[in-house]
Amino acid sequence: MDPIRSRWAVVLAAGEGTRLHEMTRDWRGLAVPKQFCSFQGGSTMLQVTLGRAKHVAPPDHVVPIVAAQHAEWWEGEVSELPVENVVVQPENKGTAPGILLPLLTILRRWRRPAVAIFPADHHVEDESVLREAVERAYAALEPKDPRVILLGMRPDGPDPEYGWIDVGAAGADGFRPVRALLEKPGPAAAEHLFRTGALWNSFILVARGEALLRLLEETQPLLLQLFSSTMRHHGWSLATLRHLYGAIPDVDFVREVLARTTDRIQALPVKPCGWIDLGTPGRVAEWLRDSQREAAGTPRPPEPARPDRPMQPVGAA
């Protein structure tokens, strides 16, 4: 079983959230990235995700990655974390650099960490169910384990806007081999995946830090070389990172890393927990209407979602 102190958690909070900009404007009319918004009042999505991470890893081992241009929104929200844990990137170059930078930060400080990665745009009705799955993934990892354990959500329909995990038969431990990862596969493919027992890709994953680094070295050797060389010779200042990020391409971690190394990935199906990726206006609007109907005790009607009401960030007028 993995010792608790070797656990680390990365929170991905550096995205622009452009698809929701019409729903996430502040009192000035400026678009606010969705991770700094609350769609039902109360905590922002970033605050909720930080809390989720702190439940499975030591609080001083929670590492958010944020964007320099978003400082007005994140500075207050990460103020309780050690300053060295807050990783600031100068611009968004995709999820692979967004994972690599905090991963290298952790590996400089800890030998053989077990790392969980949490996107900051998920709603979960029953956090205890998700927490149990993450704990199970952490506990399954051996000290030199080469696997990446990807949490898969049981779909409630053939949504073509989700990422999908095509899985094989479960082993005795309940983990399932991954045959393929498909991002936004289209209606016909999504229907087939739904019928054949595929899972939604939550992009919540748990792995040894060294295992993640090996996957990046195998699939993105130039990216890793640029990061390692720059950090080794020039340090970790924001000015250095600006120069580095100007030289690297956009790289998507699922499409260009995980999808090329499925032999090292296992899927862990998560029991129903009310998980939703709030990544599109339609999905947010549908979720809000369902939540309002449940609160009022009215059933959900069988009609498609429409992004028909504007959303405001916390503190908006």
C-alpha positions as CSV (number, residue, x, y, z in Angstrom):
1,M,0.0,0.0,0.0
2,D,1.2,3.5,-0.9
3,P,2.4,5.6,2.1
4,I,0.2,8.7,2.5
5,R,3.1,11.2,2.5
6,S,4.3,10.0,-0.9
7,R,1.0,11.1,-2.5
8,W,0.8,14.3,-4.5
9,A,-2.1,15.9,-6.4
10,V,-1.9,18.2,-9.4
11,V,-4.9,20.5,-10.1
12,L,-5.1,21.7,-13.7
13,A,-6.4,25.3,-13.6
14,A,-4.6,27.1,-16.3
15,G,-7.1,26.8,-19.2
16,E,-8.9,29.7,-20.8
17,G,-12.4,28.1,-20.7
18,T,-13.2,29.8,-24.0
19,R,-16.3,27.6,-24.8
20,L,-18.0,29.0,-21.7
21,H,-17.0,32.7,-22.0
22,E,-20.6,33.8,-22.9
23,M,-21.7,32.2,-19.6
24,T,-18.9,33.4,-17.3
25,R,-18.7,37.2,-17.5
26,D,-18.0,39.4,-14.5
27,W,-19.7,42.7,-13.6
28,R,-17.4,44.4,-16.1
29,G,-18.6,42.2,-18.9
30,L,-15.2,40.5,-19.1
31,A,-14.9,36.7,-19.7
32,V,-13.7,34.9,-16.6
33,P,-12.2,31.4,-17.0
34,K,-14.7,28.8,-15.8
35,Q,-12.4,27.4,-13.0
36,F,-12.8,30.7,-11.2
37,C,-16.6,30.7,-11.3
38,S,-19.4,29.2,-9.3
39,F,-22.4,28.1,-11.2
40,Q,-24.6,27.5,-8.2
41,G,-23.1,30.1,-5.7
42,G,-20.6,29.3,-3.1
43,S,-17.1,27.9,-3.8
44,T,-15.6,28.3,-7.3
45,M,-14.7,25.2,-9.3
46,L,-11.0,25.7,-8.4
47,Q,-11.8,25.8,-4.7
48,V,-13.9,22.7,-5.0
49,T,-11.1,20.9,-6.9
50,L,-8.5,21.9,-4.4
51,G,-10.7,20.6,-1.6
52,R,-11.1,17.3,-3.6
53,A,-7.3,17.0,-3.9
54,K,-6.7,17.8,-0.2
55,H,-8.9,14.8,0.7
56,V,-6.7,12.3,-1.0
57,A,-3.2,13.8,-0.6
58,P,-1.5,15.8,2.2
59,P,-2.6,19.5,1.9
60,D,1.0,20.6,1.5
61,H,1.4,18.2,-1.5
62,V,-1.4,19.8,-3.6
63,V,0.1,21.5,-6.6
64,P,-2.2,23.7,-8.8
65,I,-1.0,24.9,-12.2
66,V,-2.4,28.3,-13.1
67,A,-1.8,30.9,-15.8
68,A,0.1,34.1,-15.2
69,Q,-2.6,36.2,-17.0
70,H,-5.3,34.9,-14.5
71,A,-3.5,36.1,-11.4
72,E,-6.3,38.5,-10.3
73,W,-8.6,35.4,-10.0
74,W,-6.3,32.7,-8.5
75,E,-4.1,34.6,-6.1
76,G,-6.7,34.6,-3.3
77,E,-7.8,31.1,-4.0
78,V,-4.4,29.5,-3.5
79,S,-3.2,31.7,-0.7
80,E,-3.3,28.9,1.9
81,L,-1.0,26.6,-0.1
82,P,2.8,26.8,0.2
83,V,4.0,29.4,-2.3
84,E,6.4,26.9,-3.9
85,N,3.4,24.6,-4.7
86,V,1.7,27.1,-7.0
87,V,3.0,26.6,-10.5
88,V,2.5,29.5,-12.9
89,Q,2.8,29.0,-16.6
90,P,3.1,32.0,-19.0
91,E,0.6,30.8,-21.5
92,N,-1.6,27.8,-22.4
93,K,0.2,25.3,-24.6
94,G,-2.1,22.3,-24.1
95,T,-2.5,19.7,-21.4
96,A,0.9,18.0,-21.9
97,P,3.0,21.0,-20.9
98,G,0.4,21.8,-18.3
99,I,1.1,18.4,-16.7
100,L,4.8,18.3,-17.3
101,L,5.6,21.5,-15.5
102,P,4.0,20.6,-12.2
103,L,5.3,17.1,-12.6
104,L,8.9,18.3,-12.8
105,T,8.3,20.5,-9.9
106,I,7.2,17.5,-7.8
107,L,10.0,15.3,-9.0
108,R,12.6,17.9,-7.9
109,R,11.2,17.6,-4.3
110,W,10.2,14.0,-3.9
111,R,11.5,10.5,-4.8
112,R,8.9,8.2,-6.4
113,P,5.8,10.3,-5.8
114,A,2.4,8.9,-6.5
115,V,0.6,11.7,-8.5
116,A,-3.1,12.2,-9.0
117,I,-4.2,14.7,-11.6
118,F,-7.5,16.6,-11.3
119,P,-9.0,18.9,-13.9
120,A,-10.7,21.9,-12.3
121,D,-13.9,21.8,-14.3
122,H,-15.8,18.8,-12.8
123,H,-18.9,18.6,-10.7
124,V,-19.4,15.6,-8.5
125,E,-22.6,14.9,-6.5
126,D,-21.1,12.3,-4.3
127,E,-17.5,13.1,-3.5
128,S,-17.0,10.1,-1.3
129,V,-17.5,7.7,-4.2
130,L,-14.9,9.5,-6.3
131,R,-12.6,9.7,-3.4
132,E,-12.8,6.0,-2.8
133,A,-11.8,5.3,-6.4
134,V,-8.8,7.7,-6.2
135,E,-7.8,6.1,-2.9
136,R,-8.0,2.7,-4.6
137,A,-5.9,3.8,-7.5
138,Y,-3.2,5.2,-5.2
139,A,-3.1,2.0,-3.1
140,A,-2.7,-0.2,-6.2
141,L,0.6,1.5,-7.3
142,E,3.8,-0.3,-6.5
143,P,7.0,1.8,-5.9
144,K,8.2,1.4,-9.5
145,D,4.8,0.8,-11.1
146,P,4.8,1.7,-14.8
147,R,1.0,2.0,-15.1
148,V,-1.2,5.0,-15.5
149,I,-4.6,4.4,-13.8
150,L,-7.3,6.4,-15.6
151,L,-10.7,6.8,-13.9
152,G,-13.6,5.9,-16.2
153,M,-17.1,7.1,-15.6
154,R,-20.1,4.9,-16.6
155,P,-21.9,6.9,-19.4
156,D,-25.6,7.6,-19.2
157,G,-25.8,8.1,-22.9
158,P,-23.8,8.2,-26.2
159,D,-22.6,11.8,-25.8
160,P,-20.2,12.4,-28.7
161,E,-18.7,15.5,-26.9
162,Y,-17.0,13.4,-24.2
163,G,-13.7,11.6,-24.4
164,W,-14.2,7.8,-24.4
165,I,-12.2,4.8,-23.1
166,D,-12.6,1.6,-25.1
167,V,-11.9,-1.1,-22.5
168,G,-11.3,-4.8,-22.3
169,A,-12.6,-7.3,-19.8
170,A,-12.0,-6.5,-16.1
171,G,-9.3,-8.4,-14.2
172,A,-9.7,-9.9,-10.8
173,D,-8.8,-6.6,-9.3
174,G,-11.5,-4.7,-11.2
175,F,-9.1,-2.8,-13.4
176,R,-9.7,-3.0,-17.1
177,P,-7.1,-2.8,-20.0
178,V,-7.5,0.1,-22.3
179,R,-7.8,-0.7,-26.0
180,A,-8.1,2.9,-27.2
181,L,-8.8,6.4,-26.1
182,L,-11.1,8.5,-28.4
183,E,-11.7,12.2,-28.0
184,K,-15.1,13.5,-29.3
185,P,-15.6,10.5,-31.6
186,G,-18.8,11.6,-33.4
187,P,-22.4,10.4,-32.9
188,A,-22.1,7.0,-34.7
189,A,-18.9,6.1,-32.9
190,A,-20.2,7.3,-29.6
191,E,-23.3,5.2,-30.0
192,H,-21.2,2.1,-30.7
193,L,-18.9,2.8,-27.7
194,F,-21.9,3.3,-25.5
195,R,-23.5,0.0,-26.6
196,T,-20.2,-2.0,-26.1
197,G,-19.6,-0.9,-22.6
198,A,-17.0,1.9,-23.1
199,L,-16.4,4.5,-20.3
200,W,-16.3,8.2,-20.3
201,N,-12.7,9.5,-19.8
202,S,-12.8,11.7,-16.7
203,F,-9.1,12.7,-17.3
204,I,-8.6,12.0,-13.6
205,L,-5.6,9.8,-13.4
206,V,-3.2,8.4,-10.9
207,A,0.4,7.2,-11.6
208,R,3.9,7.2,-10.3
209,G,5.6,10.5,-11.3
210,E,8.4,8.5,-13.0
211,A,5.9,6.6,-15.0
212,L,4.3,9.8,-16.3
213,L,7.7,11.1,-17.2
214,R,8.6,8.0,-19.1
215,L,5.4,8.3,-21.2
216,L,6.3,11.8,-22.0
217,E,9.9,10.8,-22.8
218,E,8.6,8.1,-25.2
219,T,6.0,10.2,-27.0
220,Q,7.2,13.8,-26.7
221,P,11.0,13.5,-26.4
222,L,11.7,17.0,-27.8
223,L,9.2,18.6,-25.4
224,L,10.8,16.9,-22.4
225,Q,14.3,17.8,-23.6
226,L,13.4,21.5,-23.9
227,F,11.9,21.6,-20.5
228,S,14.7,19.7,-18.8
229,S,17.5,21.6,-20.5
230,T,15.9,25.0,-19.9
231,M,15.2,24.3,-16.2
232,R,18.7,22.8,-15.7
233,H,20.6,25.7,-17.2
234,H,18.3,28.7,-16.6
235,G,16.1,27.9,-13.5
236,W,12.4,28.2,-13.1
237,S,11.6,31.9,-13.2
238,L,8.6,33.2,-15.1
239,A,10.9,35.0,-17.6
240,T,12.6,31.7,-18.3
241,L,9.3,30.0,-18.8
242,R,8.1,32.7,-21.2
243,H,11.1,32.0,-23.4
244,L,10.5,28.3,-23.2
245,Y,6.8,28.4,-23.9
246,G,7.5,30.6,-27.0
247,A,9.5,27.6,-28.4
248,I,7.2,24.7,-27.7
249,P,4.1,23.5,-29.6
250,D,0.7,22.9,-28.3
251,V,0.5,19.2,-27.1
252,D,-2.6,17.4,-25.9
253,F,-1.9,14.9,-23.2
254,V,-4.7,12.5,-24.1
255,R,-4.3,12.5,-27.9
256,E,-0.5,12.7,-28.1
257,V,0.7,10.9,-25.0
258,L,-1.9,8.5,-23.5
259,A,-3.5,7.4,-26.8
260,R,-0.1,6.3,-28.0
261,T,0.8,4.3,-24.9
262,T,-2.4,2.4,-24.1
263,D,-0.5,-0.7,-23.2
264,R,0.6,1.1,-20.0
265,I,-2.9,2.4,-19.1
266,Q,-5.6,0.7,-17.0
267,A,-9.0,2.0,-16.5
268,L,-10.7,1.9,-13.1
269,P,-14.5,2.2,-13.5
270,V,-16.0,4.5,-10.9
271,K,-19.4,3.8,-9.3
272,P,-22.1,6.3,-10.2
273,C,-21.3,9.5,-8.3
274,G,-23.0,12.3,-10.3
275,W,-19.9,13.2,-12.2
276,I,-20.2,15.9,-14.9
277,D,-17.5,17.6,-17.0
278,L,-18.7,21.2,-17.2
279,G,-16.9,21.9,-20.5
280,T,-19.7,23.1,-22.8
281,P,-22.5,25.6,-22.5
282,G,-25.2,23.0,-23.3
283,R,-23.9,20.6,-20.6
284,V,-23.7,23.4,-18.0
285,A,-27.2,24.6,-18.8
286,E,-28.7,21.1,-18.7
287,W,-27.0,20.4,-15.4
288,L,-28.3,23.7,-13.9
289,R,-31.9,22.9,-15.1
290,D,-31.7,19.4,-13.7
291,S,-30.4,20.7,-10.3
292,Q,-33.2,23.3,-10.1
293,R,-35.9,20.7,-10.9
294,E,-34.5,18.3,-8.3
295,A,-34.5,21.1,-5.7
296,A,-38.1,21.9,-6.7
297,G,-39.1,18.2,-6.7
298,T,-40.1,18.2,-10.4
299,P,-39.0,15.5,-12.8
300,R,-36.6,16.1,-15.7
301,P,-38.4,16.4,-19.0
302,P,-37.2,14.5,-22.1
303,E,-35.9,17.5,-24.0
304,P,-32.4,18.6,-25.3
305,A,-30.4,21.1,-23.4
306,R,-30.0,24.7,-24.6
307,P,-27.6,27.3,-23.2
308,D,-30.5,29.6,-22.5
309,R,-29.5,31.5,-19.3
310,P,-26.3,33.5,-18.7
311,M,-24.0,32.6,-15.8
312,Q,-22.0,34.9,-13.7
313,P,-18.8,34.3,-11.7
314,V,-18.8,34.5,-7.9
315,G,-19.0,38.1,-6.8
316,A,-20.5,39.3,-10.0
317,A,-23.0,42.1,-9.9
